[in-house]
Amino acid sequence: MPLTPMGDDADRIGINPVFVGEDQRGSVPRNQLADGGLDPEVAYQLVHDELMLDGNARLNLATFVTTWMEPAAQRLMAECADKNMIDKDEYPQTAALEARCVNILARLWHAPGADPDDAEAATGCSTTGSSEAAMLAGLALLRRWRARRRAAGLPTDRPNIVMGVNVQVCWEKFARYWDVEPRLVPMDGDTFHLTAEGAVARCDENTIGVVAILGSTFDGSYEPVAEICAALDDLHDRSGVDVPVHVDGASGAMIAPFVDPDLAWDFQLPRVASINTSGHKYGLVYPGVGWIVWRDAASLPEELVFKVNYLGGEMPTFALNFSRPGAQVVAQYYQFVRLGFDGYRRVQQYARDVAVRLASRIAELGPFTLLTDGSELPVFAFRIADGVDDLTVFDVSAALRQRGWQVPAYTFPADREDLAVLRIVVRNGFGHDLADLLVEDLVRVLPSAVLSTTPADEGFHH
C-alpha cells in the first residue's frame, strides 16, 4: 500500500524517494502508527537523519557522562544488550561480573574485609546511575536511624538529612519521597560547597546522615570529607549524637583513588557508611550504570535485602529498579580488566592535566575569573571578570554553541544566585588538541576589546 504523500502536513515525516520504491514514496506519521511498516534500512535512515539535529556528544562540555568508548567495548555492549540484568538464573555470568565489580570498588575504596577471592565479601550492587544509588544509600541511613531510635524507645517521626545546597537533585527527591527533612547548607561568600562547620551546626539526634560530595557538579571542587567526619566525631564525643556519612562520589570516587592517593575520603574514615559512584561518568562506561557500596553487611539493613533464586540457591538483591540491560555492567568489568589501576590512573591524570591547562589559558584571556582550576575533578567553573561590561556568560555560551560547543552557563543556588558562571567538564576523549580548538573559538567569539592575550603559538601540542 503506497505511503500517503506529505504535502503540507507538518505531522508527517517525509521519506527520501532514493530510499524507497516507486510505490512507497511519501511520508509516515510522526505521532501515531502508520497502517503498514517500512523496510528496516529505510526506517533506520529516517530515524538516523532526525538524530543529526542532536549536538555532537564529544563537544558536549556540559555533561559528566562518558561519550567515547573503544570499538571493542561497544561490540561487547551490543552483544549483551538483550541480557536482562535482573535475571540471575538465566545470565549467571553477568551476575558474577557484577559481583566482581562491587568487590573491585570495595577494595579500591578500602572497605574493611573486602576479599579479592570472595565475591560475596563486599556489600553493594549496580544501579542505573548515581540517582538510584543515592536512593538506596538514603534508605539504608533512614532504616538504621529508625532501628537505633526504636531500640532506645525514642520517636522516629522527624528524620532529617544534612547536605550542601549544591547536591544533585536526586538527594532532594529522596528527602521528599521518604518524608525526610532536607537540611540544606547554603553557599556562603566564596565557599561553594559543604563545610564541616556548616554540616555539624545542622545535625541533631534526628539526623540520619550527612551527605558529602566528592566533586561538586557546580564547580568540580571536593567537599572536605575528612574534616566533616572529624567534626562529627567531636560532636559525638560532646553530645552523644552519632551521625554517619555517605560520600556521593558520583564523579570523584573514580578520580581520587587514582590521582589523589593520599586524600582521606573513603572507608578509611570510620564514619563513612556508604559510597556511590557513576560508572557512566569517570568510570568510563556509556550510560547508564551506577554503583553503591556499603562499609560492611551491617551497614545495609537486612529488611532492604530481597532473596532471589539463583542457580538453585539464593542471591541477595537490593536495587530499586528491576529489568534493565546487562550491557553497561559488562562494559564496566571490561574497563576494569582492560585498564587496570595504572590505566585508570593515566586516563584520569590526563583529563586533569587537560583541565588545568585549559583553565589556565582561559584565565589568561582577560575577561574571565576562575572559581576553580580543574585540579580536583577535571572540571572548572569561571565567571566574567570584574570590570568587564556588556558581556555575560549566557552570551558566551550561546556564541560557542554556534560552533558546536556545548558549554553551560548558569547561576548558583541559594545565597549566591548573583553568581553566573560557565563550566567545562573534561572527560576521556577530550584531549589537548580539542582544548586548543575551544580556546581559539572562544577568542573568535569574544569582543577584541576585552582580550588581553591571543592563542597564537600558545597551543597544547603535547
MARTORNU-356700 format. One record per residue (C-alpha): residue in one letter; x, y, z. Coordinates in steps of 0.2 Angstrom, whole numbers, plus 2048, in hexadecimal, padded with zeros to 3 digits. Layout:
<pts>
- voro	x	y	z
- a	X	Y	Z
...
</pts>
This chain:
<pts>
- voro	x	y	z
- m	800	800	800
- p	808	811	7FB
- l	80D	81D	809
- t	802	82D	80A
- p	80A	83C	801
- m	811	849	80D
- g	80A	859	806
- d	80A	866	813
- d	806	85B	822
- a	813	85F	82F
- d	80D	850	839
- r	815	844	82D
- i	827	840	829
- g	82C	840	817
- i	837	832	80F
- n	844	834	803
- p	83E	82C	7F2
- v	850	825	7F0
- f	84D	819	7FF
- v	83C	812	7F9
- g	834	80A	7EA
- e	828	813	7DE
- d	819	80D	7E8
- q	81F	813	7F9
- r	824	825	7F6
- g	81C	831	803
- s	81C	832	816
- v	818	82A	826
- p	80F	832	835
- r	81A	839	843
- n	80E	836	852
- q	804	826	84E
- l	807	815	846
- a	807	814	833
- d	7FB	807	82B
- g	80A	7FD	825
- g	81C	7FC	829
- l	82D	801	820
- d	83C	7F7	81A
- p	848	7F7	829
- e	855	801	81F
- v	849	80E	81B
- a	843	80F	82D
- y	855	811	833
- q	859	81F	826
- l	849	828	82B
- v	84D	828	83E
- h	860	82A	83B
- d	85D	83A	831
- e	852	842	83F
- l	85F	83E	84C
- m	86C	849	842
- l	863	858	84A
- d	86A	852	85B
- g	87B	85A	861
- n	88B	852	85E
- a	88E	848	86F
- r	8A1	84A	86E
- l	89F	85D	86E
- n	893	85C	87D
- l	89D	864	88B
- a	88D	865	896
- t	88B	853	899
- f	895	848	8A5
- v	88F	838	89C
- t	89B	82E	891
- t	89A	832	87F
- w	8A8	827	878
- m	8AC	814	87A
- e	8B7	809	870
- p	8B0	7FF	861
- a	8B3	7EF	86B
- a	8A9	7F5	87A
- q	89B	7FB	86E
- r	89B	7E9	866
- l	89A	7E1	877
- m	88B	7EC	87C
- a	882	7E8	86C
- e	884	7D6	870
- c	87C	7D8	881
- a	86E	7E4	87E
- d	861	7D6	87E
- k	867	7D0	88F
- n	85B	7D4	89D
- m	866	7D9	8AC
- i	859	7D3	8B9
- d	858	7C2	8B2
- k	866	7BA	8BC
- d	861	7A8	8B8
- e	861	7AA	8A5
- y	871	7B5	8A5
- p	87B	7AF	8B3
- q	88C	7B5	8AC
- t	885	7C7	8AA
- a	880	7C6	8BD
- a	892	7C0	8C1
- l	89A	7CE	8B8
- e	88F	7DA	8C1
- a	894	7D3	8D2
- r	8A7	7D4	8CC
- c	8A4	7E7	8C8
- v	89D	7EA	8DA
- n	8AC	7E1	8E1
- i	8B8	7EB	8D7
- l	8B0	7FB	8DC
- a	8AF	7F6	8EF
- r	8C2	7F2	8EE
- l	8C6	802	8E5
- w	8BC	80C	8F2
- h	8C4	802	901
- a	8B5	7FA	907
- p	8BA	7EF	916
- g	8BA	7DC	913
- a	8B8	7DE	900
- d	8C0	7CE	8F9
- p	8C6	7CC	8E7
- d	8C3	7B9	8E8
- d	8B1	7BB	8EF
- a	8A4	7C3	8E4
- e	898	7C4	8F2
- a	8A4	7CD	8FE
- a	89F	7DE	8F8
- t	88D	7E5	8FB
- g	886	7EF	8EC
- c	87E	7EE	8DB
- s	87D	7F6	8CA
- t	86F	803	8C7
- t	869	80D	8B7
- g	874	81C	8BD
- s	878	826	8CD
- s	866	82B	8CF
- e	860	81A	8D3
- a	870	817	8DD
- a	86C	827	8E8
- m	85A	820	8EB
- l	861	810	8F1
- a	86E	818	8FC
- g	861	824	903
- l	855	816	907
- a	863	80C	910
- l	867	81C	91B
- l	855	81F	91F
- r	852	80C	924
- r	861	80C	92F
- w	85C	81C	937
- r	84B	815	93B
- a	851	805	941
- r	85D	80E	94E
- r	84F	81A	953
- r	842	80C	956
- a	84F	801	960
- a	851	810	96B
- g	83E	813	96D
- l	83F	824	964
- p	833	82B	956
- t	837	829	944
- d	82C	835	93C
- r	838	844	938
- p	847	83E	92E
- n	852	84A	926
- i	861	849	91A
- v	86F	856	919
- m	877	85B	908
- g	87D	86A	8FF
- v	871	874	8F4
- n	87D	86F	8E5
- v	877	85C	8E6
- q	870	854	8D7
- v	85D	854	8D6
- c	85C	842	8D9
- w	85F	845	8EC
- e	851	852	8ED
- k	846	845	8E4
- f	84B	838	8F1
- a	846	844	8FF
- r	835	847	8F8
- y	831	836	8F3
- w	835	82F	904
- d	82F	83D	90F
- v	841	842	915
- e	844	854	919
- p	852	85B	90E
- r	85D	866	917
- l	866	86F	909
- v	876	879	90E
- p	876	889	903
- m	885	890	8FA
- d	88E	89D	904
- g	899	8AA	8FB
- d	8A6	8A1	8F1
- t	8A3	890	8F9
- f	899	887	8EC
- h	897	876	8F5
- l	894	86E	906
- t	8A0	871	914
- a	8A2	868	924
- e	89C	877	92E
- g	88D	878	923
- a	889	866	924
- v	88B	864	937
- a	880	874	93B
- r	871	86B	933
- c	873	85A	93B
- d	869	854	94A
- e	862	843	950
- n	856	842	942
- t	863	843	934
- i	864	833	92A
- g	874	838	922
- v	87F	845	91A
- v	882	844	907
- a	893	84A	901
- i	897	84C	8EF
- l	8A7	847	8E8
- g	8A6	853	8D9
- s	899	860	8D8
- t	890	861	8C7
- f	890	874	8C9
- d	8A2	877	8C9
- g	8AB	866	8CA
- s	8B2	869	8DC
- y	8B3	85B	8E9
- e	8AA	85D	8F9
- p	8B5	85A	908
- v	8B0	849	90D
- a	8BD	846	91A
- e	8BA	857	923
- i	8A7	853	923
- c	8AA	842	92B
- a	8B6	849	938
- a	8A9	857	93C
- l	89C	849	93E
- d	8A7	83F	949
- d	8A9	84E	954
- l	896	851	954
- h	894	83F	95A
- d	8A1	841	968
- r	898	850	96E
- s	886	84C	96C
- g	884	83A	968
- v	87C	83E	958
- d	883	831	94C
- v	881	836	939
- p	888	82B	92B
- v	88E	832	91A
- h	88A	82D	909
- v	896	832	8FB
- d	88E	837	8EB
- g	89D	833	8E0
- a	893	833	8D0
- s	8A2	83A	8C7
- g	8B0	83B	8D4
- a	8B0	82A	8DA
- m	8B7	824	8C9
- i	8C3	832	8C9
- a	8CB	834	8DB
- p	8D1	822	8DD
- f	8DC	823	8CE
- v	8E2	835	8CE
- d	8E0	83A	8E0
- p	8E6	82B	8E9
- d	8EB	834	8F9
- l	8D9	83C	8FB
- a	8CF	835	909
- w	8BD	834	904
- d	8B7	822	903
- f	8B5	813	90F
- q	8C5	817	917
- l	8BB	823	920
- p	8B1	819	92D
- r	8A2	825	92C
- v	89F	822	919
- a	891	815	918
- s	88E	814	905
- i	895	81B	8F4
- n	88D	81D	8E3
- t	894	820	8D2
- s	88F	821	8C0
- g	897	814	8B5
- h	891	81E	8A7
- k	89B	82E	8AC
- y	8AD	82C	8B0
- g	8AA	819	8B1
- l	8AC	81B	89E
- v	89C	811	899
- y	88E	817	88E
- p	87E	81B	898
- g	876	815	8A2
- v	87F	80C	8B0
- g	882	811	8C2
- w	889	808	8D2
- i	885	808	8E4
- v	891	800	8F1
- w	88E	7FF	904
- r	89C	7FE	911
- d	896	7ED	916
- a	887	7E2	916
- a	881	7EA	927
- s	880	7FB	91E
- l	872	7F4	913
- p	862	7F1	91D
- e	85D	7DF	91A
- e	84B	7E4	916
- l	851	7ED	906
- v	858	7DD	8FF
- f	84D	7D1	8F5
- k	852	7BF	8F1
- v	850	7B8	8DF
- n	853	7A7	8D9
- y	864	7A5	8D1
- l	86A	795	8CA
- g	860	78B	8D6
- g	865	796	8E5
- e	862	7A7	8EB
- m	86A	7B8	8E5
- p	867	7C8	8EE
- t	860	7D7	8E4
- f	85D	7E9	8EA
- a	85C	7F4	8DB
- l	84C	7FE	8D8
- n	84B	7FB	8C6
- f	846	7EA	8BF
- s	849	7E6	8AC
- r	857	7EF	8A4
- p	865	7EA	898
- g	875	7E2	89D
- a	87F	7EA	890
- q	885	7F9	89B
- v	88B	7ED	8A9
- v	894	7E2	89D
- a	89C	7F2	896
- q	8A2	7F7	8A7
- y	8AA	7E7	8AA
- y	8B2	7E8	899
- q	8BA	7F9	89E
- f	8C0	7F2	8AE
- v	8C8	7E4	8A5
- r	8CE	7EE	896
- l	8D6	7FD	8A0
- g	8DB	7F6	8B1
- f	8E0	803	8BF
- d	8EE	80B	8B5
- g	8E3	80D	8A5
- y	8D6	816	8AF
- r	8E3	820	8B7
- r	8EA	826	8A7
- v	8D9	82A	89F
- q	8D3	834	8AE
- q	8E4	83D	8B0
- y	8E3	842	89E
- a	8D2	849	8A0
- r	8D8	853	8AF
- d	8E7	859	8A5
- v	8DC	85F	897
- a	8D0	867	8A3
- v	8DD	871	8AC
- r	8E6	877	89D
- l	8D6	87C	894
- a	8D0	885	8A4
- s	8E1	88E	8A5
- r	8DF	894	892
- i	8CD	89A	895
- a	8D3	8A4	8A4
- e	8E1	8AC	899
- l	8D4	8B2	88C
- g	8CF	8C1	897
- p	8BC	8C1	899
- f	8BA	8B2	8A5
- t	8BE	8AE	8B7
- l	8C0	89C	8BC
- l	8B6	895	8CB
- t	8BF	885	8C9
- d	8CD	87F	8BF
- g	8CA	86C	8BB
- s	8D6	866	8C8
- e	8CA	85B	8D1
- l	8BC	855	8C5
- p	8C2	858	8B3
- v	8B4	865	8B3
- f	8B5	878	8B6
- a	8AA	887	8B7
- f	8AD	899	8B2
- r	8A4	8A9	8B2
- i	8A5	8BA	8A9
- a	8B3	8C4	8B1
- d	8AF	8D4	8BB
- g	8AF	8E3	8B0
- v	8AA	8DA	8A0
- d	89A	8E2	89A
- d	88E	8DD	88D
- l	893	8CB	88D
- t	88A	8BD	896
- v	88D	8AB	898
- f	87D	8A7	88F
- d	883	8B1	880
- v	893	8A7	880
- s	88A	896	882
- a	87E	89B	873
- a	88D	8A0	868
- l	897	891	86B
- r	887	886	867
- q	888	88D	855
- r	898	884	853
- g	892	874	85A
- w	898	876	86C
- q	88C	873	87A
- v	893	87D	889
- p	885	880	896
- a	882	890	89E
- y	878	891	8AE
- t	876	89A	8BF
- f	87A	893	8D0
- p	86D	88E	8DD
- a	867	896	8ED
- d	871	8A4	8F4
- r	87C	8A5	8E4
- e	86F	8A7	8D7
- d	878	8B7	8D2
- l	886	8AC	8CB
- a	885	8A7	8B9
- v	892	89B	8B2
- l	898	890	8A4
- r	89E	87F	8A7
- i	8A8	873	89D
- v	8A9	860	8A1
- v	8B8	857	899
- r	8B6	845	896
- n	8BF	836	88E
- g	8BF	83A	87B
- f	8C1	84D	87E
- g	8D3	850	87B
- h	8E0	85E	87A
- d	8DC	861	867
- l	8C9	863	86A
- a	8CD	86E	878
- d	8D8	879	86D
- l	8CA	87A	860
- l	8BE	880	86E
- v	8CA	88E	874
- e	8CB	894	862
- d	8B8	894	860
- l	8B6	89D	870
- v	8C2	8AA	86A
- r	8B9	8AB	85A
- v	8A8	8AF	862
- l	8AE	8BB	86F
- p	8AF	8CE	86C
- s	8C1	8D2	868
- a	8C0	8E0	875
- v	8BF	8D5	884
- l	8CD	8C9	87F
- s	8DE	8CB	887
- t	8E7	8BC	87D
- t	8E4	8B2	86E
- p	8E6	89F	86B
- a	8F3	8A1	85D
- d	902	895	860
- e	8FC	891	871
- g	8F3	881	86E
- f	8F5	870	877
- h	8FD	866	869
- h	902	859	876
</pts>
